[in-house]
């Protein structure tokens, strides 16, 4: 009976969490231009609007480009930092780890305001590439954490054996370390990509309206009324995130990537 009650409780919690998404999904298939729920009629035309309308299509391309570039930059920052922290055991090295996680632990509006002040002071405010750098700094924590987990899972005797055979640091990294941390590289990139795709505050405060991503486009469209296209974009974002995380779970050790210890680690 206790097991039954637990399942009922978890089912109710899951339903409660899914209710907003179910409402948004219903709104996205309204036949008429209304946010009514239950939907009045059924139509997928609002999903087509994302790709047919130049404004929504350009916003989608801007979001994907920003997310792809910023995730790559975040990975480029996190990889050497995680490698350095794994190779160095000095207490002062932890300072760099704190610097790596600081942007993500602060409230987003604080980080965004700091980045806004920096780019305005340097005279680069409004340039599209500033949003990519800002997102990379803001989300560098995600690949840093996953890569740190990847490095911690490496058997150091493999590195020592390669060094004994005469391999230098570059060769060891390319032939031993990189293949072992590749799933963590992909996962760190995926996490940063998904969050950058959905981020609004940092992008808005670094580029304003000079580069209109989908979250910024939704905010701008709200001034002219509500359309089911906004709900369609939301469902599209959820679908992309679900697909990416499903691939990560399928080809990687998702519990390990989220910080769970294996039996051998305990």
N, C-alpha and C positions, 0 to 999 in steps of 0.2 A: 504493500500500500504506500509505503514511503517513497518507493521508486516511482510509482504512478503519480503521486503528488508532485514529486520533483520534475517529472516530465511535463505535467500540466503547467507548473509554474514557469519552467523554461520556455514552454510554448507560448504562454501569455506574454512573457517578456519579449520574445522574438517578434510576436505579432505587434506589440506596442511599438517596437523599434521600426517595424516595416510599414506601419500605417502611414506615416508621412510620405514615404516613397510610393506606396500604393495610390495615394491621393494624387501625387504629381504625375504618376504614370497614367491615371485615368484622365486627368486634365489634358495631357499631351495628345490624346486621341479624340478630343472633341471635334465634331464635324464643323461647328460654328466657331467664330472667334470669341470664345468665352472661356472663363476659368471655372465653369460650373462643374460640380461633382455631385453625383455621378455624371459621367459624360453624356452630352446630348448628341446622340448619333455616334458614328465611328468613322475616323479618317486618319490616315497616316501622312496627310499632306503637309502637316507642320514639321515632320521630320525632313521631308523633301525641301522645305523652305530653308533649312540650314545650309543646304548645298546649292539650291537654286538662286537664292537671294545673294547678290554680290556682297552686301554688307555683312551678313552672317557668315558667308563662306570665307571672306577675308579675315574676319575675326577668328574663325576656326583655324585657319592657316597660321595666323599670328600666334595663337595660343600653342599650337603644336610646335612651331619653330622655336618659340621662347622656351618651352618645356624641354625640348631636345637639346638645345644649346646650353641652357643653364644646368641641366642634369649632367652633361658632359663636363662642364667647367667644375661643378661640385665634385665630380669623381676625380678630375685632375688635381684638385686641391687635397682631397681626402686620401688618395692613394699614397703619395710620398709621406704624408703626415702619419698615416697608420703604419707604414713601413718603418719610419723612424722611431715611432713609439714602441714598436715590437722589438727593434734591434737594440734600443737604449733603455736601460733599467734605472737610470739616474732619477732621483726624485724630482729634479727640476724639469724633467721632460714632460711631467704631467701638466705643466703649465700650458703647453701647446694643445693638449687634449681639452683643457678647460676653455681655451680660446676657440677651439673647433666646435664645441657644443653650446657656447654662450649665445650666439644669435638665435638659436632655435628655442632656448629656454626662456628668453625674454618675451614679453607680450609683443605680438606682431606689430602693433601700432608704434611701439617704442623703437623697434628695429627699423621700421619703415620711416619714421621721423628722422632717425639718425642718418639713414641713407639719403633721404631727401635733402637734409642739411649739407651733407658731404657733396652730393652732385651739384647742388645749387651753388655752393662755395667754389667748386672747381670750374663752374661754367658749362658743365655737360648735361645739365638737367633737361630732360625731354628727349635725349638720344635713345633710340631703341636698344642699343647694346648695353646701356646702363641697367636696364631691367634684367638682362641676362646675367650680368655680374652680380646684381643685387640678389636675385633668386639663388644664384650659386652660393653666395655667402650665407644666405638665410637657411638653405637646405643642406649645407655641407655636413651637418650633423648626421643625416641619415646614412649616406655612404660611409662616413667615418665609423659609425657604430657597426655596420654590417662588415666592413673590412677589418675592423678590430677583432670581431668574432671570427672572421676567416683566418686571420694571422694566428690567433690563439689556438686554433684547431690544428695547426701545422706541427708535426713532430720535428723538433729542433735537431734531432739526430740526422735527419735527411740533409739539412743545411750543413751540418758539421761534416757529414760524409762527402758532400760535394766540395766543400772547402779543402778537405784533406786530399781530394783528387786534383787539386790545383785550380779549381774554378774561382774566378773573381766574383765580386758582389753582383756585377751586371749579369754574368752568366748564371749565377745561382738564382737571381730573381726571374730571369727569362725562362729557364729550363725546369726549375723546381717550384719556386714560390708561385709564379703567375698561374700555372695550370691548376694548382690547388685552391687558389682564391678566386678563380674565374666565376663560379656561381655567386659568390658574394659581390663581385664586381657588377654582375648583371642585375642582381637584386638591389644593390645600392642605387644603381642608375634607374631602375624601375620605380623605386620608392620616390626618389627625387623628381622623376618625370611626372608621376601622377599628382603629387602635391603642387608642383609648379603649374601644372595644367589648370588646377582649380584655384590657385591663389589670386587674390584680388588686391589686398591692401598695399603690399609692397610694390606691385606693378603700377597701381594707380598713383602712388605717391612718388614714384621715380620717373615715370614718363607721362603722367597726366592722361590726356586724351590724344597724344601724338601717335600712340600705338594702341589700337583698340583690340584687346584680347576678348575672348568670349565672356568672362566674368564682367569686364568693364562694359562690353556691349549690352549685357543684360541690364546693368545699372543704368546705362544711358537710355535704353528702350523703356524703362519704367517711367520715365518722364512723359512718355507719349501714350501710355496705356499698357494694359496687360494683354499678352497674346499667348496662346498655347505653345508658340515656338520656344518661349523661355523654358517651359516645362519639358519640351522635347530635348533641349540642350542639356538640361539636368539629367535626364534619363540616359542621354548619350555619354555624358561624363561618367555616370555610374557604371554603364556597360563597359567603357574603356578600362576603368579601374578594376572592375571585376575580372575582365579578361586578362589584364596584366598580372594581377595577383594570383589568378588561377594558374597561369603559366609558371609563375615563380614557385607556387606550391607543387606543381606537377614535376618540374625539373630540378627543384632545389629542396633543401631541408628547411621548410618554413618555420617550424618550431625553433630550430637552431638559430635561424636568422632573426627571430624575435627575442632571442636571449635565453631560450630554454636550454638546460643542460642535459646532455645525454647521460646514460647510466655510467659510462666510463669516466665522465667528468666529475661525478659525485664522489 
